[in-house]
Amino acid sequence: MVKPDLANLVENYLIGMASQGKLGSQISDEQLKQILLSMQQPKRDFKFTRR
């Protein structure tokens, strides 16, 4: 992963889910993608208006 802070956040989330027994088996790639998308900060959009 490129962003170490996001990697740590996802890792701690998955460890917490596993320790609570909420993960019955291995997660799929699609499940991991959904977790990553839900934890990412929204991108900021900048618009410049020239006068």
PDB file of N, CA, C and O in Angstrom:
ATOM      1  N   MET A   1       0.833  -1.179   0.000  1.00  0.00           N
ATOM      2  CA  MET A   1       0.000   0.000   0.000  1.00  0.00           C
ATOM      3  C   MET A   1       0.880   1.246   0.000  1.00  0.00           C
ATOM      4  O   MET A   1       1.977   1.252   0.558  1.00  0.00           O
ATOM      5  N   VAL A   2       0.391   2.262  -0.617  1.00  0.00           N
ATOM      6  CA  VAL A   2       1.158   3.489  -0.751  1.00  0.00           C
ATOM      7  C   VAL A   2       1.062   4.351   0.506  1.00  0.00           C
ATOM      8  O   VAL A   2       2.046   4.974   0.905  1.00  0.00           O
ATOM      9  N   LYS A   3      -0.102   4.390   1.124  1.00  0.00           N
ATOM     10  CA  LYS A   3      -0.313   5.248   2.290  1.00  0.00           C
ATOM     11  C   LYS A   3      -0.197   4.415   3.568  1.00  0.00           C
ATOM     12  O   LYS A   3      -1.096   3.632   3.876  1.00  0.00           O
ATOM     13  N   PRO A   4       0.906   4.578   4.319  1.00  0.00           N
ATOM     14  CA  PRO A   4       1.099   3.759   5.520  1.00  0.00           C
ATOM     15  C   PRO A   4       0.044   4.002   6.594  1.00  0.00           C
ATOM     16  O   PRO A   4      -0.315   3.078   7.323  1.00  0.00           O
ATOM     17  N   ASP A   5      -0.457   5.230   6.703  1.00  0.00           N
ATOM     18  CA  ASP A   5      -1.476   5.498   7.718  1.00  0.00           C
ATOM     19  C   ASP A   5      -2.782   4.779   7.395  1.00  0.00           C
ATOM     20  O   ASP A   5      -3.456   4.288   8.301  1.00  0.00           O
ATOM     21  N   LEU A   6      -3.148   4.711   6.112  1.00  0.00           N
ATOM     22  CA  LEU A   6      -4.339   3.976   5.702  1.00  0.00           C
ATOM     23  C   LEU A   6      -4.132   2.475   5.902  1.00  0.00           C
ATOM     24  O   LEU A   6      -5.056   1.767   6.304  1.00  0.00           O
ATOM     25  N   ALA A   7      -2.926   1.992   5.622  1.00  0.00           N
ATOM     26  CA  ALA A   7      -2.625   0.575   5.819  1.00  0.00           C
ATOM     27  C   ALA A   7      -2.764   0.197   7.288  1.00  0.00           C
ATOM     28  O   ALA A   7      -3.323  -0.852   7.606  1.00  0.00           O
ATOM     29  N   ASN A   8      -2.261   1.042   8.189  1.00  0.00           N
ATOM     30  CA  ASN A   8      -2.383   0.763   9.621  1.00  0.00           C
ATOM     31  C   ASN A   8      -3.838   0.798  10.061  1.00  0.00           C
ATOM     32  O   ASN A   8      -4.257  -0.026  10.874  1.00  0.00           O
ATOM     33  N   LEU A   9      -4.604   1.730   9.539  1.00  0.00           N
ATOM     34  CA  LEU A   9      -6.012   1.841   9.889  1.00  0.00           C
ATOM     35  C   LEU A   9      -6.781   0.589   9.463  1.00  0.00           C
ATOM     36  O   LEU A   9      -7.574   0.050  10.235  1.00  0.00           O
ATOM     37  N   VAL A  10      -6.547   0.136   8.246  1.00  0.00           N
ATOM     38  CA  VAL A  10      -7.225  -1.059   7.737  1.00  0.00           C
ATOM     39  C   VAL A  10      -6.776  -2.294   8.511  1.00  0.00           C
ATOM     40  O   VAL A  10      -7.592  -3.155   8.839  1.00  0.00           O
ATOM     41  N   GLU A  11      -5.488  -2.380   8.801  1.00  0.00           N
ATOM     42  CA  GLU A  11      -4.970  -3.524   9.555  1.00  0.00           C
ATOM     43  C   GLU A  11      -5.615  -3.602  10.937  1.00  0.00           C
ATOM     44  O   GLU A  11      -6.042  -4.675  11.363  1.00  0.00           O
ATOM     45  N   ASN A  12      -5.686  -2.480  11.632  1.00  0.00           N
ATOM     46  CA  ASN A  12      -6.305  -2.465  12.958  1.00  0.00           C
ATOM     47  C   ASN A  12      -7.792  -2.791  12.881  1.00  0.00           C
ATOM     48  O   ASN A  12      -8.327  -3.466  13.760  1.00  0.00           O
ATOM     49  N   TYR A  13      -8.458  -2.319  11.841  1.00  0.00           N
ATOM     50  CA  TYR A  13      -9.873  -2.617  11.649  1.00  0.00           C
ATOM     51  C   TYR A  13     -10.085  -4.120  11.461  1.00  0.00           C
ATOM     52  O   TYR A  13     -10.969  -4.712  12.079  1.00  0.00           O
ATOM     53  N   LEU A  14      -9.265  -4.728  10.602  1.00  0.00           N
ATOM     54  CA  LEU A  14      -9.411  -6.158  10.334  1.00  0.00           C
ATOM     55  C   LEU A  14      -9.065  -6.997  11.561  1.00  0.00           C
ATOM     56  O   LEU A  14      -9.712  -8.013  11.816  1.00  0.00           O
ATOM     57  N   ILE A  15      -8.057  -6.585  12.319  1.00  0.00           N
ATOM     58  CA  ILE A  15      -7.707  -7.303  13.544  1.00  0.00           C
ATOM     59  C   ILE A  15      -8.855  -7.221  14.542  1.00  0.00           C
ATOM     60  O   ILE A  15      -9.193  -8.212  15.190  1.00  0.00           O
ATOM     61  N   GLY A  16      -9.449  -6.045  14.662  1.00  0.00           N
ATOM     62  CA  GLY A  16     -10.588  -5.880  15.562  1.00  0.00           C
ATOM     63  C   GLY A  16     -11.776  -6.733  15.148  1.00  0.00           C
ATOM     64  O   GLY A  16     -12.422  -7.356  15.990  1.00  0.00           O
ATOM     65  N   MET A  17     -12.063  -6.760  13.851  1.00  0.00           N
ATOM     66  CA  MET A  17     -13.175  -7.576  13.358  1.00  0.00           C
ATOM     67  C   MET A  17     -12.920  -9.060  13.607  1.00  0.00           C
ATOM     68  O   MET A  17     -13.830  -9.798  13.983  1.00  0.00           O
ATOM     69  N   ALA A  18     -11.681  -9.491  13.396  1.00  0.00           N
ATOM     70  CA  ALA A  18     -11.352 -10.899  13.604  1.00  0.00           C
ATOM     71  C   ALA A  18     -11.423 -11.267  15.083  1.00  0.00           C
ATOM     72  O   ALA A  18     -11.894 -12.352  15.427  1.00  0.00           O
ATOM     73  N   SER A  19     -10.964 -10.386  15.955  1.00  0.00           N
ATOM     74  CA  SER A  19     -10.979 -10.699  17.385  1.00  0.00           C
ATOM     75  C   SER A  19     -12.403 -10.712  17.940  1.00  0.00           C
ATOM     76  O   SER A  19     -12.669 -11.387  18.935  1.00  0.00           O
ATOM     77  N   GLN A  20     -13.317  -9.978  17.312  1.00  0.00           N
ATOM     78  CA  GLN A  20     -14.718  -9.984  17.731  1.00  0.00           C
ATOM     79  C   GLN A  20     -15.494 -11.145  17.114  1.00  0.00           C
ATOM     80  O   GLN A  20     -16.658 -11.368  17.446  1.00  0.00           O
ATOM     81  N   GLY A  21     -14.846 -11.875  16.221  1.00  0.00           N
ATOM     82  CA  GLY A  21     -15.496 -13.012  15.581  1.00  0.00           C
ATOM     83  C   GLY A  21     -16.409 -12.629  14.432  1.00  0.00           C
ATOM     84  O   GLY A  21     -17.256 -13.426  14.028  1.00  0.00           O
ATOM     85  N   LYS A  22     -16.257 -11.432  13.902  1.00  0.00           N
ATOM     86  CA  LYS A  22     -17.119 -10.972  12.815  1.00  0.00           C
ATOM     87  C   LYS A  22     -16.610 -11.404  11.442  1.00  0.00           C
ATOM     88  O   LYS A  22     -17.330 -11.289  10.450  1.00  0.00           O
ATOM     89  N   LEU A  23     -15.388 -11.894  11.380  1.00  0.00           N
ATOM     90  CA  LEU A  23     -14.850 -12.416  10.124  1.00  0.00           C
ATOM     91  C   LEU A  23     -14.840 -13.934  10.231  1.00  0.00           C
ATOM     92  O   LEU A  23     -14.038 -14.505  10.970  1.00  0.00           O
ATOM     93  N   GLY A  24     -15.728 -14.582   9.494  1.00  0.00           N
ATOM     94  CA  GLY A  24     -15.819 -16.031   9.579  1.00  0.00           C
ATOM     95  C   GLY A  24     -14.717 -16.735   8.812  1.00  0.00           C
ATOM     96  O   GLY A  24     -14.258 -17.804   9.214  1.00  0.00           O
ATOM     97  N   SER A  25     -14.298 -16.147   7.722  1.00  0.00           N
ATOM     98  CA  SER A  25     -13.264 -16.759   6.892  1.00  0.00           C
ATOM     99  C   SER A  25     -12.429 -15.652   6.274  1.00  0.00           C
ATOM    100  O   SER A  25     -12.502 -14.495   6.688  1.00  0.00           O
ATOM    101  N   GLN A  26     -11.640 -16.018   5.286  1.00  0.00           N
ATOM    102  CA  GLN A  26     -10.830 -15.010   4.606  1.00  0.00           C
ATOM    103  C   GLN A  26     -11.742 -14.041   3.863  1.00  0.00           C
ATOM    104  O   GLN A  26     -12.806 -14.419   3.374  1.00  0.00           O
ATOM    105  N   ILE A  27     -11.309 -12.789   3.788  1.00  0.00           N
ATOM    106  CA  ILE A  27     -12.095 -11.813   3.039  1.00  0.00           C
ATOM    107  C   ILE A  27     -11.654 -11.842   1.579  1.00  0.00           C
ATOM    108  O   ILE A  27     -10.500 -12.131   1.263  1.00  0.00           O
ATOM    109  N   SER A  28     -12.590 -11.538   0.715  1.00  0.00           N
ATOM    110  CA  SER A  28     -12.285 -11.548  -0.718  1.00  0.00           C
ATOM    111  C   SER A  28     -11.655 -10.216  -1.123  1.00  0.00           C
ATOM    112  O   SER A  28     -11.617  -9.266  -0.342  1.00  0.00           O
ATOM    113  N   ASP A  29     -11.171 -10.170  -2.337  1.00  0.00           N
ATOM    114  CA  ASP A  29     -10.597  -8.931  -2.866  1.00  0.00           C
ATOM    115  C   ASP A  29     -11.648  -7.828  -2.921  1.00  0.00           C
ATOM    116  O   ASP A  29     -11.357  -6.668  -2.629  1.00  0.00           O
ATOM    117  N   GLU A  30     -12.864  -8.195  -3.295  1.00  0.00           N
ATOM    118  CA  GLU A  30     -13.934  -7.200  -3.380  1.00  0.00           C
ATOM    119  C   GLU A  30     -14.270  -6.633  -2.008  1.00  0.00           C
ATOM    120  O   GLU A  30     -14.520  -5.434  -1.879  1.00  0.00           O
ATOM    121  N   GLN A  31     -14.279  -7.485  -0.974  1.00  0.00           N
ATOM    122  CA  GLN A  31     -14.544  -7.000   0.379  1.00  0.00           C
ATOM    123  C   GLN A  31     -13.440  -6.050   0.833  1.00  0.00           C
ATOM    124  O   GLN A  31     -13.717  -5.025   1.455  1.00  0.00           O
ATOM    125  N   LEU A  32     -12.197  -6.387   0.523  1.00  0.00           N
ATOM    126  CA  LEU A  32     -11.071  -5.528   0.886  1.00  0.00           C
ATOM    127  C   LEU A  32     -11.162  -4.186   0.165  1.00  0.00           C
ATOM    128  O   LEU A  32     -10.888  -3.141   0.756  1.00  0.00           O
ATOM    129  N   LYS A  33     -11.544  -4.211  -1.106  1.00  0.00           N
ATOM    130  CA  LYS A  33     -11.707  -2.965  -1.862  1.00  0.00           C
ATOM    131  C   LYS A  33     -12.780  -2.085  -1.232  1.00  0.00           C
ATOM    132  O   LYS A  33     -12.610  -0.869  -1.137  1.00  0.00           O
ATOM    133  N   GLN A  34     -13.887  -2.696  -0.798  1.00  0.00           N
ATOM    134  CA  GLN A  34     -14.963  -1.926  -0.173  1.00  0.00           C
ATOM    135  C   GLN A  34     -14.504  -1.312   1.146  1.00  0.00           C
ATOM    136  O   GLN A  34     -14.850  -0.170   1.450  1.00  0.00           O
ATOM    137  N   ILE A  35     -13.727  -2.058   1.931  1.00  0.00           N
ATOM    138  CA  ILE A  35     -13.192  -1.534   3.194  1.00  0.00           C
ATOM    139  C   ILE A  35     -12.263  -0.359   2.916  1.00  0.00           C
ATOM    140  O   ILE A  35     -12.338   0.667   3.592  1.00  0.00           O
ATOM    141  N   LEU A  36     -11.391  -0.505   1.925  1.00  0.00           N
ATOM    142  CA  LEU A  36     -10.463   0.573   1.581  1.00  0.00           C
ATOM    143  C   LEU A  36     -11.204   1.823   1.117  1.00  0.00           C
ATOM    144  O   LEU A  36     -10.850   2.937   1.504  1.00  0.00           O
ATOM    145  N   LEU A  37     -12.224   1.641   0.293  1.00  0.00           N
ATOM    146  CA  LEU A  37     -12.987   2.796  -0.191  1.00  0.00           C
ATOM    147  C   LEU A  37     -13.733   3.491   0.937  1.00  0.00           C
ATOM    148  O   LEU A  37     -13.855   4.716   0.937  1.00  0.00           O
ATOM    149  N   SER A  38     -14.233   2.722   1.896  1.00  0.00           N
ATOM    150  CA  SER A  38     -14.991   3.337   2.988  1.00  0.00           C
ATOM    151  C   SER A  38     -14.088   4.091   3.955  1.00  0.00           C
ATOM    152  O   SER A  38     -14.554   4.997   4.645  1.00  0.00           O
ATOM    153  N   MET A  39     -12.806   3.738   4.020  1.00  0.00           N
ATOM    154  CA  MET A  39     -11.898   4.375   4.972  1.00  0.00           C
ATOM    155  C   MET A  39     -11.102   5.527   4.373  1.00  0.00           C
ATOM    156  O   MET A  39     -10.455   6.270   5.112  1.00  0.00           O
ATOM    157  N   GLN A  40     -11.133   5.690   3.068  1.00  0.00           N
ATOM    158  CA  GLN A  40     -10.369   6.767   2.448  1.00  0.00           C
ATOM    159  C   GLN A  40     -11.046   8.103   2.684  1.00  0.00           C
ATOM    160  O   GLN A  40     -12.272   8.196   2.737  1.00  0.00           O
ATOM    161  N   GLN A  41     -10.233   9.129   2.824  1.00  0.00           N
ATOM    162  CA  GLN A  41     -10.742  10.485   2.968  1.00  0.00           C
ATOM    163  C   GLN A  41     -11.262  10.948   1.610  1.00  0.00           C
ATOM    164  O   GLN A  41     -10.683  10.616   0.577  1.00  0.00           O
ATOM    165  N   PRO A  42     -12.343  11.708   1.609  1.00  0.00           N
ATOM    166  CA  PRO A  42     -12.817  12.228   0.322  1.00  0.00           C
ATOM    167  C   PRO A  42     -11.786  13.169  -0.295  1.00  0.00           C
ATOM    168  O   PRO A  42     -11.144  13.958   0.398  1.00  0.00           O
ATOM    169  N   LYS A  43     -11.647  13.065  -1.594  1.00  0.00           N
ATOM    170  CA  LYS A  43     -10.680  13.914  -2.285  1.00  0.00           C
ATOM    171  C   LYS A  43     -11.228  15.327  -2.383  1.00  0.00           C
ATOM    172  O   LYS A  43     -12.422  15.537  -2.596  1.00  0.00           O
ATOM    173  N   ARG A  44     -10.346  16.275  -2.226  1.00  0.00           N
ATOM    174  CA  ARG A  44     -10.737  17.676  -2.329  1.00  0.00           C
ATOM    175  C   ARG A  44     -10.657  18.109  -3.783  1.00  0.00           C
ATOM    176  O   ARG A  44      -9.735  17.749  -4.515  1.00  0.00           O
ATOM    177  N   ASP A  45     -11.631  18.876  -4.170  1.00  0.00           N
ATOM    178  CA  ASP A  45     -11.696  19.356  -5.540  1.00  0.00           C
ATOM    179  C   ASP A  45     -11.538  20.873  -5.529  1.00  0.00           C
ATOM    180  O   ASP A  45     -12.278  21.579  -4.845  1.00  0.00           O
ATOM    181  N   PHE A  46     -10.582  21.356  -6.282  1.00  0.00           N
ATOM    182  CA  PHE A  46     -10.324  22.786  -6.346  1.00  0.00           C
ATOM    183  C   PHE A  46     -10.703  23.298  -7.724  1.00  0.00           C
ATOM    184  O   PHE A  46     -10.400  22.677  -8.744  1.00  0.00           O
ATOM    185  N   LYS A  47     -11.373  24.444  -7.733  1.00  0.00           N
ATOM    186  CA  LYS A  47     -11.712  25.090  -8.997  1.00  0.00           C
ATOM    187  C   LYS A  47     -11.164  26.501  -8.962  1.00  0.00           C
ATOM    188  O   LYS A  47     -11.332  27.226  -7.981  1.00  0.00           O
ATOM    189  N   PHE A  48     -10.515  26.876 -10.030  1.00  0.00           N
ATOM    190  CA  PHE A  48      -9.969  28.217 -10.151  1.00  0.00           C
ATOM    191  C   PHE A  48     -10.780  28.971 -11.201  1.00  0.00           C
ATOM    192  O   PHE A  48     -11.003  28.478 -12.307  1.00  0.00           O
ATOM    193  N   THR A  49     -11.209  30.160 -10.840  1.00  0.00           N
ATOM    194  CA  THR A  49     -11.889  31.016 -11.805  1.00  0.00           C
ATOM    195  C   THR A  49     -10.989  32.196 -12.115  1.00  0.00           C
ATOM    196  O   THR A  49     -10.550  32.929 -11.229  1.00  0.00           O
ATOM    197  N   ARG A  50     -10.737  32.348 -13.364  1.00  0.00           N
ATOM    198  CA  ARG A  50      -9.881  33.452 -13.796  1.00  0.00           C
ATOM    199  C   ARG A  50     -10.755  34.624 -14.181  1.00  0.00           C
ATOM    200  O   ARG A  50     -11.825  34.466 -14.767  1.00  0.00           O
ATOM    201  N   ARG A  51     -10.279  35.785 -13.842  1.00  0.00           N
ATOM    202  CA  ARG A  51     -11.039  36.996 -14.169  1.00  0.00           C
ATOM    203  C   ARG A  51     -10.387  37.759 -15.283  1.00  0.00           C
ATOM    204  O   ARG A  51     -10.889  38.806 -15.690  1.00  0.00           O
TER     205      ARG A  51
END
